[in-house]
Amino acid sequence: MSVVNNRMVEQLTFFQWLNIYEFMTKKEFRELPEYKQENYKKEYEIFLQQQ
């Protein structure tokens, strides 16, 4: 469980995770090179597995 915008959520979406843990917006993410986007997606998958 995580708190997002004062709400309890079961699981963070990728962009919620990106914003909370990496301090990055959706727009910033989309401006990154493809390989960096893939790295963040892999990190998110690892984060989900650890929950």
mmCIF file of the N, C-alpha and C atoms, coordinates in Angstrom:
data_MODEL
# 
_entry.id   MODEL 
# 
loop_
_atom_site.group_PDB 
_atom_site.id 
_atom_site.type_symbol 
_atom_site.label_atom_id 
_atom_site.label_alt_id 
_atom_site.label_comp_id 
_atom_site.label_asym_id 
_atom_site.label_entity_id 
_atom_site.label_seq_id 
_atom_site.pdbx_PDB_ins_code 
_atom_site.Cartn_x 
_atom_site.Cartn_y 
_atom_site.Cartn_z 
_atom_site.occupancy 
_atom_site.B_iso_or_equiv 
_atom_site.pdbx_formal_charge 
_atom_site.auth_seq_id 
_atom_site.auth_comp_id 
_atom_site.auth_asym_id 
_atom_site.auth_atom_id 
_atom_site.pdbx_PDB_model_num 
ATOM 1   N N  . MET A 1 1  ? 0.833  -1.187 0.000   1.00 0.00 ? 1  MET A N  1 
ATOM 2   C CA . MET A 1 1  ? 0.000  0.000  0.000   1.00 0.00 ? 1  MET A CA 1 
ATOM 3   C C  . MET A 1 1  ? 0.875  1.247  0.000   1.00 0.00 ? 1  MET A C  1 
ATOM 4   N N  . SER A 1 2  ? 0.473  2.189  -0.777  1.00 0.00 ? 2  SER A N  1 
ATOM 5   C CA . SER A 1 2  ? 1.166  3.475  -0.837  1.00 0.00 ? 2  SER A CA 1 
ATOM 6   C C  . SER A 1 2  ? 0.133  4.584  -0.792  1.00 0.00 ? 2  SER A C  1 
ATOM 7   N N  . VAL A 1 3  ? 0.588  5.765  -0.392  1.00 0.00 ? 3  VAL A N  1 
ATOM 8   C CA . VAL A 1 3  ? -0.306 6.913  -0.358  1.00 0.00 ? 3  VAL A CA 1 
ATOM 9   C C  . VAL A 1 3  ? 0.047  7.831  -1.526  1.00 0.00 ? 3  VAL A C  1 
ATOM 10  N N  . VAL A 1 4  ? -0.951 8.116  -2.353  1.00 0.00 ? 4  VAL A N  1 
ATOM 11  C CA . VAL A 1 4  ? -0.774 9.020  -3.491  1.00 0.00 ? 4  VAL A CA 1 
ATOM 12  C C  . VAL A 1 4  ? -1.900 10.042 -3.423  1.00 0.00 ? 4  VAL A C  1 
ATOM 13  N N  . ASN A 1 5  ? -1.514 11.311 -3.392  1.00 0.00 ? 5  ASN A N  1 
ATOM 14  C CA . ASN A 1 5  ? -2.507 12.392 -3.301  1.00 0.00 ? 5  ASN A CA 1 
ATOM 15  C C  . ASN A 1 5  ? -3.505 12.152 -2.165  1.00 0.00 ? 5  ASN A C  1 
ATOM 16  N N  . ASN A 1 6  ? -2.979 11.783 -1.019  1.00 0.00 ? 6  ASN A N  1 
ATOM 17  C CA . ASN A 1 6  ? -3.768 11.515 0.185   1.00 0.00 ? 6  ASN A CA 1 
ATOM 18  C C  . ASN A 1 6  ? -4.738 10.341 0.035   1.00 0.00 ? 6  ASN A C  1 
ATOM 19  N N  . ARG A 1 7  ? -4.478 9.457  -0.929  1.00 0.00 ? 7  ARG A N  1 
ATOM 20  C CA . ARG A 1 7  ? -5.306 8.257  -1.091  1.00 0.00 ? 7  ARG A CA 1 
ATOM 21  C C  . ARG A 1 7  ? -4.421 7.025  -0.939  1.00 0.00 ? 7  ARG A C  1 
ATOM 22  N N  . MET A 1 8  ? -4.970 5.996  -0.364  1.00 0.00 ? 8  MET A N  1 
ATOM 23  C CA . MET A 1 8  ? -4.252 4.721  -0.287  1.00 0.00 ? 8  MET A CA 1 
ATOM 24  C C  . MET A 1 8  ? -4.473 3.985  -1.598  1.00 0.00 ? 8  MET A C  1 
ATOM 25  N N  . VAL A 1 9  ? -3.386 3.547  -2.197  1.00 0.00 ? 9  VAL A N  1 
ATOM 26  C CA . VAL A 1 9  ? -3.506 2.779  -3.429  1.00 0.00 ? 9  VAL A CA 1 
ATOM 27  C C  . VAL A 1 9  ? -2.830 1.429  -3.241  1.00 0.00 ? 9  VAL A C  1 
ATOM 28  N N  . GLU A 1 10 ? -3.396 0.427  -3.843  1.00 0.00 ? 10 GLU A N  1 
ATOM 29  C CA . GLU A 1 10 ? -2.901 -0.945 -3.755  1.00 0.00 ? 10 GLU A CA 1 
ATOM 30  C C  . GLU A 1 10 ? -1.535 -1.062 -4.418  1.00 0.00 ? 10 GLU A C  1 
ATOM 31  N N  . GLN A 1 11 ? -1.424 -0.495 -5.587  1.00 0.00 ? 11 GLN A N  1 
ATOM 32  C CA . GLN A 1 11 ? -0.186 -0.607 -6.348  1.00 0.00 ? 11 GLN A CA 1 
ATOM 33  C C  . GLN A 1 11 ? 0.034  0.680  -7.129  1.00 0.00 ? 11 GLN A C  1 
ATOM 34  N N  . LEU A 1 12 ? 1.250  1.160  -7.119  1.00 0.00 ? 12 LEU A N  1 
ATOM 35  C CA . LEU A 1 12 ? 1.556  2.382  -7.861  1.00 0.00 ? 12 LEU A CA 1 
ATOM 36  C C  . LEU A 1 12 ? 1.625  2.089  -9.356  1.00 0.00 ? 12 LEU A C  1 
ATOM 37  N N  . THR A 1 13 ? 1.106  2.998  -10.142 1.00 0.00 ? 13 THR A N  1 
ATOM 38  C CA . THR A 1 13 ? 1.292  2.877  -11.583 1.00 0.00 ? 13 THR A CA 1 
ATOM 39  C C  . THR A 1 13 ? 2.734  3.276  -11.887 1.00 0.00 ? 13 THR A C  1 
ATOM 40  N N  . PHE A 1 14 ? 3.158  2.987  -13.075 1.00 0.00 ? 14 PHE A N  1 
ATOM 41  C CA . PHE A 1 14 ? 4.531  3.324  -13.457 1.00 0.00 ? 14 PHE A CA 1 
ATOM 42  C C  . PHE A 1 14 ? 4.811  4.810  -13.286 1.00 0.00 ? 14 PHE A C  1 
ATOM 43  N N  . PHE A 1 15 ? 3.905  5.658  -13.757 1.00 0.00 ? 15 PHE A N  1 
ATOM 44  C CA . PHE A 1 15 ? 4.168  7.093  -13.682 1.00 0.00 ? 15 PHE A CA 1 
ATOM 45  C C  . PHE A 1 15 ? 4.044  7.636  -12.266 1.00 0.00 ? 15 PHE A C  1 
ATOM 46  N N  . GLN A 1 16 ? 3.234  7.035  -11.429 1.00 0.00 ? 16 GLN A N  1 
ATOM 47  C CA . GLN A 1 16 ? 3.201  7.431  -10.013 1.00 0.00 ? 16 GLN A CA 1 
ATOM 48  C C  . GLN A 1 16 ? 4.540  7.086  -9.361  1.00 0.00 ? 16 GLN A C  1 
ATOM 49  N N  . TRP A 1 17 ? 5.019  5.884  -9.628  1.00 0.00 ? 17 TRP A N  1 
ATOM 50  C CA . TRP A 1 17 ? 6.308  5.450  -9.091  1.00 0.00 ? 17 TRP A CA 1 
ATOM 51  C C  . TRP A 1 17 ? 7.422  6.380  -9.559  1.00 0.00 ? 17 TRP A C  1 
ATOM 52  N N  . LEU A 1 18 ? 7.413  6.694  -10.841 1.00 0.00 ? 18 LEU A N  1 
ATOM 53  C CA . LEU A 1 18 ? 8.441  7.557  -11.430 1.00 0.00 ? 18 LEU A CA 1 
ATOM 54  C C  . LEU A 1 18 ? 8.450  8.916  -10.735 1.00 0.00 ? 18 LEU A C  1 
ATOM 55  N N  . ASN A 1 19 ? 7.277  9.458  -10.499 1.00 0.00 ? 19 ASN A N  1 
ATOM 56  C CA . ASN A 1 19 ? 7.164  10.764 -9.872  1.00 0.00 ? 19 ASN A CA 1 
ATOM 57  C C  . ASN A 1 19 ? 7.600  10.734 -8.406  1.00 0.00 ? 19 ASN A C  1 
ATOM 58  N N  . ILE A 1 20 ? 7.215  9.725  -7.681  1.00 0.00 ? 20 ILE A N  1 
ATOM 59  C CA . ILE A 1 20 ? 7.508  9.651  -6.246  1.00 0.00 ? 20 ILE A CA 1 
ATOM 60  C C  . ILE A 1 20 ? 8.966  9.287  -5.977  1.00 0.00 ? 20 ILE A C  1 
ATOM 61  N N  . TYR A 1 21 ? 9.472  8.273  -6.680  1.00 0.00 ? 21 TYR A N  1 
ATOM 62  C CA . TYR A 1 21 ? 10.809 7.769  -6.365  1.00 0.00 ? 21 TYR A CA 1 
ATOM 63  C C  . TYR A 1 21 ? 11.910 8.357  -7.230  1.00 0.00 ? 21 TYR A C  1 
ATOM 64  N N  . GLU A 1 22 ? 11.598 8.780  -8.412  1.00 0.00 ? 22 GLU A N  1 
ATOM 65  C CA . GLU A 1 22 ? 12.625 9.335  -9.298  1.00 0.00 ? 22 GLU A CA 1 
ATOM 66  C C  . GLU A 1 22 ? 12.448 10.828 -9.528  1.00 0.00 ? 22 GLU A C  1 
ATOM 67  N N  . PHE A 1 23 ? 11.390 11.413 -8.987  1.00 0.00 ? 23 PHE A N  1 
ATOM 68  C CA . PHE A 1 23 ? 11.102 12.852 -9.114  1.00 0.00 ? 23 PHE A CA 1 
ATOM 69  C C  . PHE A 1 23 ? 11.107 13.296 -10.582 1.00 0.00 ? 23 PHE A C  1 
ATOM 70  N N  . MET A 1 24 ? 10.434 12.516 -11.401 1.00 0.00 ? 24 MET A N  1 
ATOM 71  C CA . MET A 1 24 ? 10.392 12.793 -12.832 1.00 0.00 ? 24 MET A CA 1 
ATOM 72  C C  . MET A 1 24 ? 8.948  12.800 -13.309 1.00 0.00 ? 24 MET A C  1 
ATOM 73  N N  . THR A 1 25 ? 8.629  13.716 -14.206 1.00 0.00 ? 25 THR A N  1 
ATOM 74  C CA . THR A 1 25 ? 7.281  13.779 -14.755 1.00 0.00 ? 25 THR A CA 1 
ATOM 75  C C  . THR A 1 25 ? 7.176  12.908 -16.001 1.00 0.00 ? 25 THR A C  1 
ATOM 76  N N  . LYS A 1 26 ? 5.953  12.678 -16.411 1.00 0.00 ? 26 LYS A N  1 
ATOM 77  C CA . LYS A 1 26 ? 5.697  11.893 -17.620 1.00 0.00 ? 26 LYS A CA 1 
ATOM 78  C C  . LYS A 1 26 ? 6.359  12.552 -18.831 1.00 0.00 ? 26 LYS A C  1 
ATOM 79  N N  . LYS A 1 27 ? 6.257  13.864 -18.901 1.00 0.00 ? 27 LYS A N  1 
ATOM 80  C CA . LYS A 1 27 ? 6.851  14.603 -20.032 1.00 0.00 ? 27 LYS A CA 1 
ATOM 81  C C  . LYS A 1 27 ? 8.369  14.439 -20.049 1.00 0.00 ? 27 LYS A C  1 
ATOM 82  N N  . GLU A 1 28 ? 8.999  14.585 -18.889 1.00 0.00 ? 28 GLU A N  1 
ATOM 83  C CA . GLU A 1 28 ? 10.459 14.411 -18.808 1.00 0.00 ? 28 GLU A CA 1 
ATOM 84  C C  . GLU A 1 28 ? 10.858 12.999 -19.228 1.00 0.00 ? 28 GLU A C  1 
ATOM 85  N N  . PHE A 1 29 ? 10.088 12.022 -18.773 1.00 0.00 ? 29 PHE A N  1 
ATOM 86  C CA . PHE A 1 29 ? 10.379 10.628 -19.109 1.00 0.00 ? 29 PHE A CA 1 
ATOM 87  C C  . PHE A 1 29 ? 10.342 10.411 -20.616 1.00 0.00 ? 29 PHE A C  1 
ATOM 88  N N  . ARG A 1 30 ? 9.350  10.948 -21.258 1.00 0.00 ? 30 ARG A N  1 
ATOM 89  C CA . ARG A 1 30 ? 9.198  10.752 -22.704 1.00 0.00 ? 30 ARG A CA 1 
ATOM 90  C C  . ARG A 1 30 ? 10.297 11.436 -23.507 1.00 0.00 ? 30 ARG A C  1 
ATOM 91  N N  . GLU A 1 31 ? 10.964 12.400 -22.905 1.00 0.00 ? 31 GLU A N  1 
ATOM 92  C CA . GLU A 1 31 ? 12.069 13.083 -23.589 1.00 0.00 ? 31 GLU A CA 1 
ATOM 93  C C  . GLU A 1 31 ? 13.402 12.353 -23.433 1.00 0.00 ? 31 GLU A C  1 
ATOM 94  N N  . LEU A 1 32 ? 13.434 11.333 -22.596 1.00 0.00 ? 32 LEU A N  1 
ATOM 95  C CA . LEU A 1 32 ? 14.664 10.567 -22.400 1.00 0.00 ? 32 LEU A CA 1 
ATOM 96  C C  . LEU A 1 32 ? 14.939 9.660  -23.599 1.00 0.00 ? 32 LEU A C  1 
ATOM 97  N N  . PRO A 1 33 ? 16.211 9.308  -23.799 1.00 0.00 ? 33 PRO A N  1 
ATOM 98  C CA . PRO A 1 33 ? 16.514 8.325  -24.849 1.00 0.00 ? 33 PRO A CA 1 
ATOM 99  C C  . PRO A 1 33 ? 15.857 6.978  -24.521 1.00 0.00 ? 33 PRO A C  1 
ATOM 100 N N  . GLU A 1 34 ? 15.614 6.205  -25.528 1.00 0.00 ? 34 GLU A N  1 
ATOM 101 C CA . GLU A 1 34 ? 14.901 4.922  -25.385 1.00 0.00 ? 34 GLU A CA 1 
ATOM 102 C C  . GLU A 1 34 ? 15.557 3.992  -24.354 1.00 0.00 ? 34 GLU A C  1 
ATOM 103 N N  . TYR A 1 35 ? 16.878 3.885  -24.377 1.00 0.00 ? 35 TYR A N  1 
ATOM 104 C CA . TYR A 1 35 ? 17.545 2.964  -23.452 1.00 0.00 ? 35 TYR A CA 1 
ATOM 105 C C  . TYR A 1 35 ? 17.334 3.370  -21.988 1.00 0.00 ? 35 TYR A C  1 
ATOM 106 N N  . LYS A 1 36 ? 17.269 4.673  -21.712 1.00 0.00 ? 36 LYS A N  1 
ATOM 107 C CA . LYS A 1 36 ? 17.011 5.128  -20.343 1.00 0.00 ? 36 LYS A CA 1 
ATOM 108 C C  . LYS A 1 36 ? 15.568 4.836  -19.939 1.00 0.00 ? 36 LYS A C  1 
ATOM 109 N N  . GLN A 1 37 ? 14.640 4.984  -20.864 1.00 0.00 ? 37 GLN A N  1 
ATOM 110 C CA . GLN A 1 37 ? 13.244 4.642  -20.577 1.00 0.00 ? 37 GLN A CA 1 
ATOM 111 C C  . GLN A 1 37 ? 13.140 3.164  -20.211 1.00 0.00 ? 37 GLN A C  1 
ATOM 112 N N  . GLU A 1 38 ? 13.831 2.326  -20.957 1.00 0.00 ? 38 GLU A N  1 
ATOM 113 C CA . GLU A 1 38 ? 13.813 0.881  -20.686 1.00 0.00 ? 38 GLU A CA 1 
ATOM 114 C C  . GLU A 1 38 ? 14.388 0.586  -19.302 1.00 0.00 ? 38 GLU A C  1 
ATOM 115 N N  . ASN A 1 39 ? 15.456 1.275  -18.937 1.00 0.00 ? 39 ASN A N  1 
ATOM 116 C CA . ASN A 1 39 ? 16.056 1.071  -17.619 1.00 0.00 ? 39 ASN A CA 1 
ATOM 117 C C  . ASN A 1 39 ? 15.073 1.411  -16.499 1.00 0.00 ? 39 ASN A C  1 
ATOM 118 N N  . TYR A 1 40 ? 14.355 2.517  -16.655 1.00 0.00 ? 40 TYR A N  1 
ATOM 119 C CA . TYR A 1 40 ? 13.372 2.890  -15.639 1.00 0.00 ? 40 TYR A CA 1 
ATOM 120 C C  . TYR A 1 40 ? 12.242 1.878  -15.568 1.00 0.00 ? 40 TYR A C  1 
ATOM 121 N N  . LYS A 1 41 ? 11.825 1.359  -16.704 1.00 0.00 ? 41 LYS A N  1 
ATOM 122 C CA . LYS A 1 41 ? 10.763 0.350  -16.711 1.00 0.00 ? 41 LYS A CA 1 
ATOM 123 C C  . LYS A 1 41 ? 11.215 -0.915 -16.001 1.00 0.00 ? 41 LYS A C  1 
ATOM 124 N N  . LYS A 1 42 ? 12.475 -1.295 -16.183 1.00 0.00 ? 42 LYS A N  1 
ATOM 125 C CA . LYS A 1 42 ? 13.007 -2.476 -15.486 1.00 0.00 ? 42 LYS A CA 1 
ATOM 126 C C  . LYS A 1 42 ? 13.077 -2.231 -13.989 1.00 0.00 ? 42 LYS A C  1 
ATOM 127 N N  . GLU A 1 43 ? 13.500 -1.027 -13.603 1.00 0.00 ? 43 GLU A N  1 
ATOM 128 C CA . GLU A 1 43 ? 13.539 -0.687 -12.174 1.00 0.00 ? 43 GLU A CA 1 
ATOM 129 C C  . GLU A 1 43 ? 12.146 -0.761 -11.555 1.00 0.00 ? 43 GLU A C  1 
ATOM 130 N N  . TYR A 1 44 ? 11.157 -0.301 -12.286 1.00 0.00 ? 44 TYR A N  1 
ATOM 131 C CA . TYR A 1 44 ? 9.763  -0.366 -11.807 1.00 0.00 ? 44 TYR A CA 1 
ATOM 132 C C  . TYR A 1 44 ? 9.333  -1.817 -11.622 1.00 0.00 ? 44 TYR A C  1 
ATOM 133 N N  . GLU A 1 45 ? 9.683  -2.688 -12.551 1.00 0.00 ? 45 GLU A N  1 
ATOM 134 C CA . GLU A 1 45 ? 9.334  -4.102 -12.427 1.00 0.00 ? 45 GLU A CA 1 
ATOM 135 C C  . GLU A 1 45 ? 9.967  -4.713 -11.186 1.00 0.00 ? 45 GLU A C  1 
ATOM 136 N N  . ILE A 1 46 ? 11.217 -4.343 -10.921 1.00 0.00 ? 46 ILE A N  1 
ATOM 137 C CA . ILE A 1 46 ? 11.905 -4.827 -9.718  1.00 0.00 ? 46 ILE A CA 1 
ATOM 138 C C  . ILE A 1 46 ? 11.185 -4.304 -8.472  1.00 0.00 ? 46 ILE A C  1 
ATOM 139 N N  . PHE A 1 47 ? 10.809 -3.048 -8.495  1.00 0.00 ? 47 PHE A N  1 
ATOM 140 C CA . PHE A 1 47 ? 10.087 -2.442 -7.378  1.00 0.00 ? 47 PHE A CA 1 
ATOM 141 C C  . PHE A 1 47 ? 8.789  -3.233 -7.104  1.00 0.00 ? 47 PHE A C  1 
ATOM 142 N N  . LEU A 1 48 ? 8.069  -3.572 -8.160  1.00 0.00 ? 48 LEU A N  1 
ATOM 143 C CA . LEU A 1 48 ? 6.808  -4.314 -7.996  1.00 0.00 ? 48 LEU A CA 1 
ATOM 144 C C  . LEU A 1 48 ? 7.055  -5.692 -7.384  1.00 0.00 ? 48 LEU A C  1 
ATOM 145 N N  . GLN A 1 49 ? 8.114  -6.336 -7.764  1.00 0.00 ? 49 GLN A N  1 
ATOM 146 C CA . GLN A 1 49 ? 8.425  -7.669 -7.252  1.00 0.00 ? 49 GLN A CA 1 
ATOM 147 C C  . GLN A 1 49 ? 8.780  -7.629 -5.782  1.00 0.00 ? 49 GLN A C  1 
ATOM 148 N N  . GLN A 1 50 ? 9.343  -6.532 -5.337  1.00 0.00 ? 50 GLN A N  1 
ATOM 149 C CA . GLN A 1 50 ? 9.754  -6.407 -3.935  1.00 0.00 ? 50 GLN A CA 1 
ATOM 150 C C  . GLN A 1 50 ? 8.593  -6.070 -3.012  1.00 0.00 ? 50 GLN A C  1 
ATOM 151 N N  . GLN A 1 51 ? 7.474  -5.688 -3.551  1.00 0.00 ? 51 GLN A N  1 
ATOM 152 C CA . GLN A 1 51 ? 6.315  -5.312 -2.750  1.00 0.00 ? 51 GLN A CA 1 
ATOM 153 C C  . GLN A 1 51 ? 5.644  -6.520 -2.159  1.00 0.00 ? 51 GLN A C  1 
# 
